[in-house]
């Protein structure tokens, strides 16, 4: 296992890790379904579909609602029209901003690796006033592959100056997609337990788990000890 010597790069997932975006995603999904006269989904249903990017989100919605797969491009286009400016219901998880500032102050290069589209990702980071903390941002359309493929995370690490062949870094996420991506690189994975995963924490490969971002700086420094 790679061990990090501070200040090592730290890359974060976004949805379910730094932000609780499920309410806005849910509202946009139901807006589209309502336009097409389709029964609406609950917040819990939509939350369980988040993680694989917009295309995977709508694959799951289409399957759950028995919609016509041929109309997926129309659903996605209508969704993105609503979603690109959807910030009203999204919130940062507790202690995220202070923790990011602490890690940056300690010299850790910070990055984002998410399956959310890049333009929406940048808009969210700007909305919460944290965009300047990240030296590299990789979205779901930044490279051809999406998580759990390792390519997006490798791109983020390389953008932060890590050796792409032997990266000494940490990935922080909340889901099955994130755990598999970190394992494929490989880099140590720290899992935030209050996110959107559907699998028990103990069944996912991870170095450590935490439920409060206030605990993250100490966990990071433990890996450098």
HUBELBEL-V824168 format. One record per run of one state. SS is the DSSP state (H for helix, E for strand, C for the rest). FROM is the first residue (numbers start at 1). TO is the last residue. Records with the same first field share a line. If there is no record, write none. Layout:
SS = FROM-TO ; FROM-TO
This chain:
C = 1-8 ; 13-14 ; 16-18 ; 21-21 ; 36-42 ; 50-53 ; 66-68 ; 84-90 ; 93-95 ; 106-109 ; 114-117 ; 128-130 ; 134-135 ; 139-150 ; 160-168 ; 174-175 ; 186-187 ; 193-200 ; 204-207 ; 211-212 ; 225-225
E = 9-12 ; 15-15 ; 19-20 ; 91-92 ; 110-113 ; 136-138 ; 169-173 ; 188-192 ; 208-210
H = 22-35 ; 43-49 ; 54-65 ; 69-83 ; 96-105 ; 118-127 ; 131-133 ; 151-159 ; 176-185 ; 201-203 ; 213-224
